[in-house]
Amino acid sequence: MKKGYGMLRLVQAVAVLFVLFGLYLIFLYSPFYSTLVVKGLNYFVPVEVNQVAAQSQKQAALSVNENLEPGSEQWIARQAYLRVMEEDISKNQSQNLSLIQARYKALQQLLEDEREAEAEKSEQQKIQVPLLANEAAVSEAQADDLTDLLNLKDGANTAQMEEYVDFLKNYDIEAHQEKLAQINNIEFAEDLESINHKEQPVSESEISKPYAIVVLGGGLTLDKNGKDIVVNDYTRLRLEKTLEVEKAYDLPIVLSGVEAPYMQRWLQNYAVDAKLLEDRSMNTCENSRFSSLLLQKKGGAPTVILITDRYHMPRTRRLFALNGIQTIPVEAPMPQQLTRWRPSVQNYDHSRRANYELLATLRDVWFGSSDCREVP
């Protein structure tokens, strides 16, 4: 008797589970499931900016214009600056980035003053350059020289590089304040002020002002001809949203992901030139980490406009916040639109995306992303 009663209870439990599973499947194909997941992620996923990491973006002097002649003193100084920046980021957790940036600006100004002095001296001497050299030989020699310069193989260039590295690591800003104060550079003066008053936080208005538009890639696919690689529908819709945002905000555009070169080409077809490419990241964690590193190297951006789809947004905003960047979310549409209420396959596409981001967010929060490289 007891055995029969136990079997009845088991059958009842299985039946209840079967009904619940069926209801879950119906709910999964409805428009309500994915919407509920997104609301939960937006409510529970924290997006508070890591203040230690935010120091690396504090300068807020983002610049995309790098027109330095390869092999010039300014170009070698730039390579030294990037090397010192990467060392500080990897070894000192970005503790000295503001100081390094100020030293770099001082070095730029000193080199510019030296260049102007030499140009003036050269003009006074009126040196005439012979024009009878063999053009082909000169061209070949210049090509060889350029290769050496680009790779910093030349002994003099290597020594100069090390000299600039030493300057960026050891130059005493405070001891030379009076001399540097004579430099007619308001931005540099503000940098000195921020270094001397490190305890003063960045104002709320500075934080909320966007400095760049960051667009995350959503994948690639084959073109209709079956040969050419092009952006897929997820990426295309994010780029279409970028065109809308770019009209309202005259800001540098950062394209993030291995899709970046293809995204740049797509935007160029619409007369939009995105100059900042982060093309090494393979996942969302690397998107945020490598993009923040790129922005650091370009002068800093405390706040950016972030463009991705609604399911990807909460996790991405959290990762950017951990890297010291506040994000203003702009959601790009999905390839398939939700129906109003009836179960459908296109609703399931949304539910599938919602489930993936829910599980990925839980993984990131509880265990971290194990496949996220530290540097590109």
Summary of the structure (lengths in Angstrom):
residues: 376
radius of gyration: 27.4
end to end distance: 68.7
largest distance: 116.2
contacts: 1108
relative contact order: 0.14
helix: 59%
strand: 9%
